[in-house]
């Protein structure tokens, strides 16, 4: 049997093992753009847990170790790979709930919960990634454990590792981009290192030594805008009656009803499901919307199931509708387990107050709506503050903020509803974890770039409801294109283009389309590609590696080509990207 102290040491060993080898994992990244490297993100995520685990006593239970790991990793998760790793261990904690010590069967069952938790979090799971590795590793361990019921713990876990290695070797066959680069999936490699670090304790009783020269450093995270006092006649923190879709204040449940809908799509209803998701997010939480060519599957917790159904009916016919009052004991979702249902996970593993605790006390609520934005660069941060952002979290492409960084910022906003703008595709998942931890109602707008974040804020209308603003801001994201110029961090081949380290890369909405030796030339070419007859405005943010003189020259080149455009040049101060250009 594995006691709590052994499980604690296994997790500490896992953290050291991936930290020692994070650079090797980083090297597996195939995209030549500098980014928040997978190895660094996974290392920092599990290190958050290691620091708390090292304070636990030897008489600790497995349950306590698992809860501590889950809570710390959830709050410390960085980047998509870090979030998925944290969700795997969140599921493991669910499977080990109440256990003082465990055997191999317990561990395999817990891993199956980890698989479920990770797959739930991804709207469209991609095979050939960390998801494949954890799933096949768990299956390999389960098969061996079933065939060898008396096998010791470390022997069964060795087959988990063997399954992970085999799955990792298959990833290039599942993802062509990996095969072209001749590498395996970085996230899957990171997970294998975690498992191998754990096995060092399970088998040999040895914690992997820390051989890393340093740990990735935390950063100063937030800049805040001065906020005005409550308007005359409104007491600070005055209670506001809950609207139909807003949280209930009585009892322990934020939302009373669990609603599950299956909609047969009507081809005549040419409506964008993105708007449906935005509407539903505004009236509840724990939302999953899975969109297929013929069906839309919806799961949501809300206080107004009727509104959810009425909105769904605009997209087709209800094939299934189920509404459960979660306040009734027999319907307590904490008591139910269904490994074949992949919708978002409402359950807290540890003590809610402990798990949700950030490092700052929540600000007193004085207004209805506030904003948190993620960005890098003093100029861009100042712009966000000028157009209404309460707190700017420092972060971006090469330093993804953690869930706790974003949570702490949200808690400092004196608003009952906080919109979060990640402004980077690798930060969205970390931001989405905040809703389950915050004392505020949190709405994450899936902004993937700085221009999308700016556009969303410009479309905010204080005269509209939260729900209406959510819809309008979400729709606005498609009205702006983003051009970016950065340097190649490594030699690569992308879509037939040979790229040498140090060359300048021009990207259009995230896709590399131009390779040049000059940042100015690359910026002009991609902007010219994105401009069309409907374009009215081009905004140039110049940053690291660019000068005001060069940015002004770029503006002149664009205006010479497109006579009727409005243009603006802003010193963004952003690292990594010489230029970020908004084309509207």
N, C-alpha and C positions, 0 to 999 in steps of 0.2 A: 504494500500500500504506500502511496505517496502522501506524506504529511504536508502541512501548510508550509513549514520552513523549507522543505525541499522544493516545493512549487515556487516559493518566493525566490530562492536561489536560482532556479531554472530561468525565471523571467529576468533576473539581474544579469545572468550569463548571456541570455539572448540579446539584451541591450548592448552589452559590451561587444559581442560577436559582430553585430551589424555595424556598430560604430567603428570598430577596427577596420572593417572592409567596405565602408561606405563609398570610398573613392572608386573602388573596383565596380561597384554597382552603378555609380554615376557614369562611368565610362561606357556603360551599355546603352545609354540614351542615344538614339539614332538620329534625332532631329538636330541639325547643326546650330540652331538658335540657342543662345545662352538661356538657361531656364532654372527653375527651382528643382535641382536634381533629385531623382528618385531616392538614391541612397541617403542623401542628406535629410530629406523630408522624413523618410522612414526612421532613420536614426534619431532625429530630434523628437519624433512622436513617441517612440518607445523609451527614450531617455527620460521623458516626463514621468513615465511610470517608474523607471528604475530609481529615481531620486526619492520617490515616496516609499517604494518597497524596502529600501535600505534602512528605513526607520522602524520597520515592523519587527516585533519580538519573535523569538523562536517558537513560542507556543501558539502562534497565529494559526487560524484555520485556512483551509484551501479556499473556502468561500470568501473570507476577508481578503486574501491575496488576489483572487480573481476580481472582486469588486474594486479594489484599489487600483489594479491594473487597468480595468475598463474605464473607470472614472478619470484617471490621470491621462490615459491615452486619448480619450474623447476630447478632453479640454486642450491637450497638447497637440492634437492632430494638425499636420501641415501638408498641404498639397493633396491631390487625389489619392496618391499612393499611401500617404499617412492616414488619411481618413478611412480608406478601405482596411488598412491594417488595424486601426482602432476598432472598426466595426466587427472584424473577425474576433477580436478579443472581447468585444461587448457580447457577442453571441456565446463565446466560451464561458463568460461569467454567468450568463443566463443558464447554461447547462450545468454549471457547478454550484448553483444556488443552494445554500443550506448544507454543503458538504464540508465535513471536518477533515476528511482524508479521502483519497480516490484510488480506484483501480483503473486498469486499462480500458475497461468497458465505459466507465464514467468519462474518461478523457475523449474517447471516440465519439460518444454522444455529444459532449460539449463542442467538439470540433464540428459536428454536423450543424449545431446551432450557429457556429461561426460562419459556416458556408451560407446558411440561410440569411443571416444578418448582412453579409457582404453583398449577396445577390439582390437583396431587397433594396439596397441603397442606390443601385444603378438602374436607370430607366431602361436602357438597352444594353444588357451585359455583353461584353465582347470576349469571346474565347481567344485563348492565346495570351492571356494576361494573368495577373495574380489570382483572379477568380478561378481560372482553370486549374492552377497549381493547388490551391487550397481544396478545391472540390475533389480532384483526383487523388491527392494525398490522403484525404479523409476516407475516400472509398477504399484505397489500398490498405489502410490501417484497419478499417472495419472488416474487410474480407479476411485478412490474416487473423484478426481477433476472433472471428466467427469460426474459422477452421481450427484454431488453436486456443481453445477456451482457457487452458491453464497456463498459457504463455505469460512470462513476467512483463511488467509494465514497459521496461526499456526495450524489450524485444518487439513488442507491438508498435511502440513509437518509432523504432528503427524502420519499420515498414511504412509508417507515415512519411518518414524522410525519403525512403526509397521511392515511394509514389510521387513525392514532390519533385525529386530529381528527374524521374521519367517524364513527368508532365512538363517540367521546364524544358527538357530536351525537345519536346513536341511543339513548343510555342512558335518556332520559326515556320513550321508547316501550317500553322493556323493563321499567322499574320504575315502576309507577304513582305511588309516593310522590314520585319525582323530578318527574314530570309535574305533579302537583298543586301542588308547590312552585315549579314553573317554573325548575328548575335542572338542571344535569348532575351526574354522579357526581363526588364530591370526589376519590376515589382515582384515578379515570381522569384527572381534570384534573391531579393531581399527577404522574402518570406522563408525561403530555404535556409538562409543564414540564421534567421530567428529560431527555426526548428532545431537546427544543428547546435545552436548555443544552448537551448533547453536540454537537448540530449546529453550534452557534456555533464550536466548535473544528474539527470535521470540514470545514466549508465555508470559514470565514473565518480560522481560526487564532486566534480571539479567545476568551479565557476571560471569561465573563460577570462583570462587576464586582460586588463585594459592596456592595449599597446598603442592606442591612438595618441598622437602628439597633443591633440586638442579636441575639444568638443565644439560643434557649431555654436556660435554665440547668439544670445538673445539680443534684441534691439529695442531702442526706444520706440514705442509703438504708436502713440497717438498725438495728434494735434487737435485742439478743440477751438471752436468758434465761441466768442462771447455770446451768451444767450440772454435775451431780454427778460425782465421779470414778467410775471403773469399780467395780462391786460387788466386795467382797472375794472373792478367789479367781479373779478374771478379770483377766488382765494387760491393760494398755491396748494397744489395737491388736492384740490376739491374733487369730490367723487363725481363721476360722470355716469349716467345711466347706461348700462350695456345695450348696444344695438343688437339686432337680431343675430348677426354673425359673430358678435364679440364674446369673449370668454365669460362664463358664469363666475360669480364670486363666492358662491356658497359651496360647501362640501369640499371634496378633495379633487374633483374632476374639473378640468378647465372647460371641456366640451362634453356634453351629456350623451350624444348619440353617435354610434358607429354606423356609418352608411356605406353599403356596398352596392354598386350599380353596374350592370352590364348593358351597354347600349349598342343596338344594331344600327350602324351608320346609314343615314339616308343620303344617297348620292346627290340628290337634288339640293341638300343643305350644304352649300359650298362655304362652310365656316371653318375658320382656323382653330384647331384644338388648343393652340397656345392661349387663346382668349378664354377658353373654358378652364384651363388650368389656373390662369390668373384670377378668374372669378372665384373659383373654389378655394384658392389659397386665402382669399380675403374673408371667407366666412368660416374658416376652421383650420385644423392642422392635421398632421400625420397623413398628408395627402399623397396618393399615388394615382397618376393618370397614365395608363398604358394604351397607346393608340396603335391600332392595326388597320389594315385596309378595309375590314368589314366590321370590326368591333372596337369599342372603347370601354376599357375596364377602369372603374373608379373606386377608390377607397378613401374615405375621409371621416374625421371626427368633427362634428359640428353641433351647434345648438339649433339649427334650422334645416332639418332634412328636406323639407318641402322646397326650399329655394334651390338646394342642390339638385333635386329631381327635376324641377322646372327648367333649370338651365341645361341639364343633360338632354332633356327632350327636344331642345332646339337643334340637336345633332342627329336625332334619329328616334328609334323606338326602344323602350325599355324591355330587354329580354329577361332581366332579373333585377329585383330590388329587395334589399334586406336592410332593415333598420333595427338596431339593438340599443336598448337603454343600458348603458354601461354602469349605471349607479345601482343596478340590481345585483345582489351578490352572486346569483347563478350565472350572470353574464360578465363577471370580472375577467378581463382579458389576461390578467396576471396568472390565472389558473388554467389557461388554455395553451396547448401546444399543437401546432400543425406545421410540420416540416415541409409541406408541399404548397403552402400559401406564401407567395412572395409579394407582400405589400409592405409599406413602410412600418417601422417598428416603434410602437408607442411606449414601450415599457422602459422604465428606469430600472437599472440593475441594483444600484446601491441606494443609500439613503438620499432622498430627493434633495434635501438641503445641502448635503455634502457634495453630491455630484454636480449640482448646479452652481456651487459656490465659485465665483471668480475671485480675483484678488482686490476688487474694489466694492464698496458698498453702493447699492443702487441709488441714483439721484432721485430726489423728490419730483414727482410728476407735476408739471406746470402747464403742459400743452398736449394736444392730441397727437401730433405727428412730428417725427424727427428723422434724421438721416445720418447714416454712417457710410463712409466711402473708403475704399482701399486705393492707395496710389503711392507712387514714389516720385520725388522731386518737389522742391519747395514751391515752384511756380504753379504746378498742377494742384498741389494741396491748397494754395491760396485761392486759386480759381474755384475749387469745390466749396471752400468756405464762403466765398463771395456769393455763390448762387444757392446757398442755403444748407450746406452740410454742417451738422453739429460737430462731428468728430471725424477726423481723417486718420485712418490706421495706416501706418507706414508699411509698405510692402508692395510686391509686384512680381515681376517675372523671375528674378533670381533669389528672392527671399519671400517665400509665401508665409503670411502670418498664420498663427495657429488659431484654432477655434476659440481658445481662451482669450487671445488678443482681441478678436472681434467681439466676443461676449462682453469683455470688460468695457469696450467702447460703447456697446449697446446699452449696458447698464448705467453708463454715465450720462446718457441722453435723457433729459427730463420730459420724456414723452411716453404716452401709453402705447403708441404704435411706432415702430422704428423700421424704416426701409433700409436695407443693406445693399450696397452696390459693390460687388467684388471686383469688377473691372478686369478680370483675368479668368480664363477658363479653368485654371488650376487652383483657383481659390474658391470657386462656387461651392464645391462640396463641403469644405470646411465651414463656410458661411451658413450652409443649410443645417448644420448640426446645432447652431445657436438657438434655433426656435425651441428646442426641447429643454434648453438649459436656462433661458432667460425669464425674468419676471415681466418682461414686456411682450406684446404681440410683435413678432418679428416677421417681416415679409422680405424675402430675398429676391431682388430683381436679377435675372441671370445675365448681367452685363459682362461681356467678355473683353471689352476694351475701354480705354479712357473716353474716347468719343461717344461710345454708347452710354457711359455713365453720365456725361455732361448732357447729352440729348434727353435722357430720361428725366433728369432734374429740371431741365427747361420746360418739359411738358407737365410738370407738377402744377396743379391748379388748386390753391387753398380753398376755393369756393366749392370744390367737388368733395364727395365722400371719399373715405379711404378706399373703398371698393372701386369706385369710378376712377380714381387716380391710379390704382394698381393696373386697371385695364389700359388706360391711356398711356401710361409710362411703359408698359410691356409692349404695346403696339408700336411705340415710337422707336424701339430698338432696330426695327427693320428699315428705318428711314435714313440711316447713316451708314456710310462705308468707312472702313479704317485702313489707312496705309501706314506701314511701319518700316523703318530702316534700322538694321542692326548689323553686327559683324558675325561672321561664321566662327563658332567656337571650336569647330573641328572639321577635318576633311569629310566630305560626304558626296553622295549623288542623290538628287531629288528630282523626280520626274524627268530623268534624262539629263539634267543639268549637273555638270561637274563643279563642285564647290571646294575651294581651297580655304583652309583656316586663315582668318583675317580678312577675307573678301567681304564686301558689303552686300547684304541681302535685302531685297525689297519684297515686302509681304503685303498682299491684298486680302483683307479679312482673314488673316491667319495663314494663308497659303503663300509659299515662296514662289514668286513669278519672275523676279529679276535678280541677276547676279552681276555686280559691277565692282570696279576698284574704287569708285568714288561714291560717297554717301549722297552728294548733291545730285549726281546723275541718276542713281537708283531712286531717290525720292521723286524726282521729276517724272521719271518713266511710270512709276506705279500710280502717281496722282493723275497723270494724263490718261492712263488706262481706266481709272475709276470715274473720271468726269464724263458726263453725257449732257444731252440737251436739257434734262430736268435738274441738273446740278445748279444750285444757287449760291452755295457758300463753301469755302475751303478755309480751314483753320490749321495753321502750322504750329505745332509745339516743338521747339528745338531743345535738345538736351545734350547729354554727354557726347563729346566728339564733334559738335556743331557749334558754329558761332552765329551771332546776330547778323553779321554781314552776309554770311553764306545763306542764312534763312531768308533774309530780305531778297537776295538774288534769286532764290527759289520762288519766292512770291512773285517777283517780276516775270520770271519765265512762265509761270502759270497764267498770269494776267495777260501776257502777250499772246498766249495760245487761246485762252478763253476770255474774250473781251468783257462779257457782261457779269462775270463772277464777282461776288464780294469775297474779300480775303482778309485774313488777320494773322499776325505773327505774335506768338506768345512764348516767352522764355519759360519752358516747363521745368528745366533742371533735372529731368528724369535720367537715371542711369540706364545703361544697356542700349537704349534706343536713341540714335542720333536725332531721329524724327518720328513723331507720331502725328499723323495728318488726318483730320476729320473732313470727310467729303459728304455734303448734304444736298 
